[in-house]
Amino acid sequence: MHHFRRYGWKLAVTFAALLIVAACFGAYQTLWLGTISLTPLPPIVAALSLSGPQCRVAILRSNYASKFFKTAANYDAHIEYWRNLIPKMKMTVDVVTDPQLEDGLQGFQILLMPSAICLSEKEKVSIRDFVSKGGSAICTWATGSRDETGAWKGLGFLSELTGADTFEFTPRTSPWFVTFAGGNPLTAGGPGGFRVQVDSPERLEAKTSGVDGYWSDERLFPFDPNLPVNFQGALLHNSYGRGRVAWYGFQENSAVAGGDDKAILDLTLLNTLAWAGRKTLCAVNPWPAPYSAATVFACDVEDKFDNAAYAANALRKAQEKGTFFCVADMVKENPDLIPQLEGAGEVAVHGDTNDPFSPAGVLSQIIRLEKARWRLWRLGGRWATGFHPPLDAFGNQTLEALAAAHFHYVLLGAERSAGVVNTALPDILRISQSSMRLHRNLDLVRLTRTMDDDLRYSPLGVVGLDPSWIAQRALADFDIIHGLGGLYIFAYHSQGFSAPEYVGIVTTLIEQSHQSKTWISTAAEVASWWESRSHVSLSVSEKGTNTIRLAVKYDGVKPLDNIALAVYPPSDSAAAHVIPAGALLATAEIIPGTDNSRLNLKLGRLNPGMTYQYELSWGQ
């Protein structure tokens, strides 16, 4: 009887303990985690001046071209897309016909020619006259390649307007993607470094010395890897006489499934209208001055740990820094390794073990994250702020766990939970938690690797690969991301390219980065920069024919240095001047460049909660 009572007490205590654990877990889920939503923050778009002289836009609705389409409704959809977009720019719009264009345009600043494949010779003469005298033309697809009867005339007129060497209807299988390059007015702000999927009945490629976007695969590589992006152009801008010309090799309303792709494409279309209408465009550069791109050397330390020391030595010799994502339960066997790695940059979390985090619950993932971070802190004395999921496996619950554990950033592989990535730039995920009357927002910076890591260079693995071939492959990847103005993540492993026979590739990439104005930094520093940069906002107002007032507001929590702006003025100018305005002492300087159509403006230190004003003038 006594034994039965003792057993009953143990059972009751166990049951009570389970109830307490369940209650604590339920309280944690409902009161602490509460309701969680994940929202990517939109990119910082370009600021532009909507004031100044009225800008009138003429959209050509061509009966000649309409007859070439299967139905007039298909053609008219392109006209209507622009008619709905133009009012956002506070521009007036009129639809003009073929006879009106043949007689010459008066009182318009922009001529829009959506899918105007059929043009008469009189129309071509009128277009040349309009643009050469200072007007702007925006055209899509194979403009003017047929005459008013539909007879083929070639692509010479389009080459003349755009300055492209040649155009080609290159047969490609769908899906079709367009990747936008940074550093040009059409992609100022958010679109540079992004790609969209389009579904045009026809598509055209430009071959020219420089393009603003190119036909690519879903991972930002040129569609034909054997050809440079300049041979696969999808959009470009050009000067013609005193005028401006912009061209899209696809239809403006063809973004697949709308959503983010439509928003990004619309941003380029709005930028194009602003540039064509000679409105001043101003955008925050992605990276600190004077850099045009960024590189992170990210090493996963998960096997053959001693090799990681070779990568650390290569970084130290080059006086650069990298990030080492460590599996905590494994590197504890080599306690001297973590201080060596911290001496070459940053140590971050790659899990407590090599087991994937997804699809475990949020609480389980939080416990694993905190366990790994605590162990790395015990070994090195620094608190890790970044995480790279083992096996690149993660889900929304992983992101929620990272936010709850106050991680600052996550490095993701080439595949996200929703599919293939669409940008070479970091982004910020706003994680909102609501519980009872409590609400808080947490920002998690996502750094996404768009290129293969070292273990995927060959399906047979790393062993036997020629180091010179590896370096050539890595440099090709680097060139793609650098051309986009994006973040190149060289992802390698302690059991891969950290080995003595391969680690020289790190040195080769560092040398290339130094030659191309690329910022080499740790993942934590890149994430910190991107988060601080997200608190910068711009506004522009015109103060005269050649002067603008620029306001820069900064809502970050710590001072921000080396922010640079790209300014695209109404006209090309080799001379520019900037002076501070307003009550605050604001310093800025013009960074010399070779492109007279773009001014690079480096600002002085921005302090939290302050708005700085500048007057920028050119051509005086």
Secondary structure, DSSP 8 states (H G I E B T S, - for coil): -HHHHHHHHHHHHHHHHHHHHHHHHHHIIIIII-EEEEEE------EE---SS--EEEEE--HHHHTTSS-HHHHHHHHHHHHHHGGGGT-EEEEE-HHHHHH---S-SEEEETT--B--HHHHHHHHHHHHTT-EEEEESSTTSB-TT--B--SHHHHHHH--SEEE-----S-EEEEE-SSSGGGTTTTTTBEEEE--SS--EEE-S--SEEEE-TTSSBSSTTS-GGGSEEEEEEEETTEEEEEESS-TT-BTTSHHHHHHHHHHHHHHHHHHTT--EEEE-SSSTT-SEEEEEEEEESSSGGGHHHHHHHHHHTT--EEEEE-HHHHTTSTTHHHHHHTTEEEEE--SSSS--TTS-HHHHHHHHHHHHHHHHHHHS----EE--GGG---HHHHHHHHHTT--EEEE-SEETTEE--BSS-EEEEEEEEETTEEEEEEEEEEE--S--GGGS-TT-STT--HHHHHHHHHHHHHHHHHHT-EEEEEEETTTTTSTTTTHHHHHHHHHHHHTTEEE--HHHHHHHHHHHTTEEEEEEEEETTEEEEEEEE--SS-B---EEEEE-SS--S-EEEEEESSS---EEEE--S-TT-EEEEE--B-TTEEEEEEEEE--
